[in-house]
């Protein structure tokens, strides 16, 4: 059993990204070790663990320490026998290139499941096969993005809400079917543009170019212009961290205060296979 005194937290970007060493996440974790991870996660919404080895069952068990694992919408990528696990991959089951996974999937900054009344809160990815170059995952810090908003823009958005619908944002790409009917037919949800994190109490920007359809109470053109201004602000290089994958890496991030996207650039002749869980914690944006 992994114990807390074996764990060490190493900030890479204080308040945003940290590495944790000294834990074998596939083994049963003592309560104190889980508490160390949760404390670090409250302070750093992107956590990195190296040299791990998960099978789907072990990843499900680890994920369960942080909430309820939610099945992924795209049935094609679900792991057989483990609906709560899915693949992020550029390979079809027969080994040929998955064009959506190679060049189209998640290429714009977004937060998973923001169209749901209670969106996904946490995502965990495990690198099973990684390319020799490219294939990074990029994260944008929405705490820092909110804090750095110009005063007039911060004042303008503080009471506004936006409607989120599946892939109806300016950069939405629907991807392959079939999808689970409850997601495909989802009517969407309305959330505040600025939300308060239920654990840290900090404010962050909560809109994204994939799922955010419009701003409530604004004419369509004015809403699009406002969202475009926010997206440009959130993608500034000083707010972004790129994780370059190594085989065995695990990255855990907080969907409530970050955006993420695929960095691209993986060679077509090299496989990129990541195992994923998405976790809900029961808190709606507020």
Secondary structure, 3 states (H helix, E strand, C coil): CECHHHCEEEEEECCCEEEEECCCCCCCECHHHHHHHHHHHHHCCEEEECCCCCCHHHHHHHHCCCCEEECCCEHHHEECCEEEEEEEECECCCCCECHHHHHHCCCCCECCCCCCCCCCCEEEEEEEECCCCCCEEEEEEHHHHHHCCCHHHHHHHCCCEEEECCCCCCCCCCCCCCECHHHHCCCCEEEECEEECCCCCCEEECCCCCCEEEECCCCHHHHHHHHHHHHHHHCCHHHEEEECCCCCCEEEEECCCEEEEEEECCCCCCCCEEEEEEEECCCCCC
